[in-house]
Amino acid sequence: MSTEELVMAAQCGDHEAFHQLVSINKKKLYSIAVAYLKDENDALEAIQETTCRAYTKLAKLKEPIYFQTWLIRILIRCCIDEQKRKRKMMPLFHVTEPLAADLELDFKMSMEMAINLLAPKLRHIIILKYYEDMTLSEIANLLEKPEGTVKTWLNKGLKELRMYLSKEGEYEYVQPN
């Protein structure tokens, strides 16, 4: 069965069809959730919430061909909700392990901190482009924004990342793509 046929069957009450749809997309959902939340348990919780929201709102999906895009959009909203909830509970930069002397690990941590400082719309673009290897047109479709807007936000996000990282002094070698 095609995705469209599975969506239409699920909209008609076929629970197995909905299960298949979620199973088809589980790896992509997991990788996006982990990229956003940086924690496996939080990512699994977000996926569970996404599945629940998608199941209850499936009848509102007008174009079955866009199921995956619709599902990812729900996941991103769940991840944002979880990030907001976490911010209320813990300091901005909570590091559970001592900083390693290894420069690569230090750089990765600095990069994650810098990404977390970005405005949400810029952070979404960076995560989807570089962590999920999505094309600009896929991101534009997912976020329902023109491709030119996505390119502008990507450029602005990269400039801000370079600025944050160069302020630390050690990472001035970060070059534009």
C-alpha positions, 0 to 999 in steps of 0.5 A: 500500500502507498502512503496515501492509501495507508493515510486514507485507510487510517482516516477511515478507522484502520488502526493497523494502517496508522501503525504502519504509517508511524512505523515507516517514519519512526527512524526519521522521527527519532533522529529529529527528536534527538537532534532537538532534545539531545536526550533519548528519553525526552525524544521518545516522549516527544515521539509518543506525544506526536503519535498521540496528537497525529492519531487524534487529528488525522481526520484533519489532514486534507492531503494524504501525500503530505503525511510525513511532512505533517507528522514531522511538523507535529514532532517539531511542535512537541519538541519545542513544547518539551524545550520550553518545559525544560527551560522552566525546570533547569538552568540554560546550560546544564552539563551533566559530565565534566568537560573533556580536554578533547578539543573535538568534544569541546567544540561539539559542546560549544556548537550545541550551546551556540545553536541553543542561543539561536532564535527558534526559527534559525535553530530549526533550519540549522538542525534540519539542514545539518543534523537531518540532511534535509534540502532547503526545498524540503525544509521550506515545504516542512515549515510552510515558508518560501525557499528564499526565506529559508535560505535567508534564515540559514544564512543568518543562523550560520552568521550568528553561529560564527559570531558566537563561536568566534567570541570564544576565541578558540574557534575562529577557524569556522568558515562559511559554507 
